[in-house]
Amino acid sequence: MDYAVVIEQGPDSFGAYVPDLPGRVAVGESRDEVLAQIREAIALHLAALRREGTPCPEPTSTVAVVEVAARRPARPV
């Protein structure tokens, strides 16, 4: 399964969460570290659901990068 992961960069670390799996979060010192941590969190969560006989949620969230042109502020008249 492919789940969308949101990665946010803070002043000293990176954070990640999975919109389709509430409560699945991770923190790391680098982007690579936080991706490894969130991958493990997802895998452990899905394994626990399978052990309980609970169906794994289907991924429904998607990710898109939207490019916008930077706009200069209007000059005072």
Secondary structure, 3 states (H helix, E strand, C coil): CCCCCEEEECCCCEEEECCCCCCCEEEECCHHHHHHHHHHHHHHHHHHHHHHCCCCCCCCCCCCCCCCCCCCCCCCC
